Amino acid sequence: MPEAIIGDLKAHARVLHRRALALDPDALQSLRELPDFARAADAELRQTLRRRHCLLLVARRLGFRDWNHLLAVLAGSDSQDFGTLLYPATCQGHWNIWSASYAEARSIRAAHGGFLLAYKRQFLIVDRDYVDSLGIDPEDPDWTSIGRDWVRPQNPEARARLYRKLVHNALVMQTLQRSA
């Protein structure tokens, strides 16, 4: 389990929780993305808010169904649905190759190079510019350690380090977008 990433995300949720309990308008607005709080008054939101709500919001903003889905994907125990973290809106303009089959995607990557990533239950082969847009250095030695295959990495610890960088960058981008 990539404990460092989980610790970072729990800390992020803890800060959001504290800010919401202090009735910080930005935190309250963020939590209104959750259906349970969409129409809740500030006082009601504050009274019913639990840390699990903040964890859920963090997970959903990173492209996962819920906190348990996030944990399973980051731990490598869910290889059926990778969520949407690896295909953010900022990367949609890049050229890439999609496949519904892991075997086909792996074969294409072996023949043409690139990086094999996942989006929900599909697979995509991307170039170095795409990886750079994710905020990860395409020359990072961890890419070689995982065989440039995010789905079935040769070295799961290397993928965990890449996940940590990816999650950090995603959280920073979300913060910047909300403050703009």
N, C-alpha and C positions, 0 to 999 in steps of 0.2 A: 504494500500500500504506500503510495507516495505521501507519507505523513506531512512533509513540509508544505505541500500544496494544500492539503486539507487544513492544516493549521492556519495558513494564510487566509483561506476562505472563511474559516470560522471566525477569525479576527475581524475580517471585513463585515461579516454578519453581526458580530458583537457591537461594532461601532455603529452600524445602521440601527440596531436595536436601541442603543443608548440615545442616539440622536432623535429617534422617533419618540421615545419616552419623554424626552425633553421638549417635545413638540416642535422640533426643527421642521420648517415648512418643506424643505427639499426631501427630507427623509420620509415625511408623511406622504408627499406626492409620489415618491418612488413606491411606497407600499400600496398605494392605490392601484398599482398595476395588477395586484392580486384580486381576483373576483370577490373574495371575502371582505375586502376593504374598499372596493370601488366607490361605494356610496356612503361609507361610514363617516360620521362626524369625527372631528379630531379627538374629542374626549372618549368616544366609543372605541375608536381605533386604538387609542392608548390603553384603554382598559382591557381589551381582548387580545392585544398583541403579545405574542410569545416568540422566543428565539427561533423556533421552528419556522415561523412565517418568514423571518429574515433569511434563514438558510434556503428556504424554497425560492425566494426572490433571487438570491445570488445564483442558485442553480439555473433557474429559468433564464436569467440574463446571459448566462454563459452557453445557453443552447441545450439544456438538459430538461427532461420532463419534471424532475423533482430532485431533492437532495440524495435519495437512495440511488437514483439513476446516475447522478454525478459520481457518487462514491464507487459504484460498480464499474463505470467506464474508466475512471482514473486508476482503479486497482487492476484493470485488465480482466476483470471477471465477466464483463458484458461485451462480447464481440459481435453482438447482433445489431445493436443500435448505438452508434457513436455520438448521437446528438448533432448539433450544428456548429459547434465551436470551431471546427476546422474549415468552415466555409462562411466567414462573416460577409456582411454586405460590402465591405471595403475590397473584397477580392472577387466580386462577381464580374468585373470587367476583364479579368484575365482569361487567357486561352487555357483550356485544360481538356482532358479526355475523361469521359465518364463511363462507368461500367456498372452493371447490376451484379456482376460476378467477380468475386475476389480473384479466382484463378485467371480469368481473362485480364483483369487489371494488372495482376502480377506479371503476366506474360508480356503485356504491352510495356510496362515499366522496364522489364528486363531487355526488351528489344530496342527501346527508344530512350531510356534513361528517365530522369526526373525523380519525383518524389511521390510515393503512393500514400494517399490520405483517405479518410472516410468521412461521409456525410450521411447521418442516419444509417440506413441499410445499404447505401451505395458506396462506390469507390471512385476516386478520381486521381488522375496522374497530373501533377502540376510541375511547373518549371521553377527555377530559382527566384524569379521575380515575384511569383506568387508567395513563396516561402518568406521572402523578404517583406512582403506586404503584411504577413502575419506578425511581423516584428521579431522574427527569428532569423539569425544569420544562416544562410544556406551553406556556409563553410564550417559551421559548428561541427566539431568532431563527433558529437552525439548522433548526427545524421548518418555518418559512416557506421557507428556502433549499432544502430538499429537496422542497417541495410537499406536505408531510405524507404523503409516500409513501416508506416505507423500502425497498421492493422496487426501485423504479426512480427513485432520487432525481434531482432536477434538478441538484443540486450534490453530487457524491460526497464532497468534502472536508467538507462540513457533516455528512453522515451519519457520516463517520469521527470527527468530534468528538463526535457523539451516542453512537456506539459506545464511545468512550473513557469517557464518563460512565457509560454503562450497565454496562460491564465493571467499572469501579471500584466502582460501587454493588453489583454482584453479588458481587464478592470481599469487600467489607466485610460484606455480609449473611451470607455463608457463614462468615466468621470469627466473627461474633457468634453465629450458630446453634451453631457447634461449641464456643464457650466458655460457652454457657448450660447 
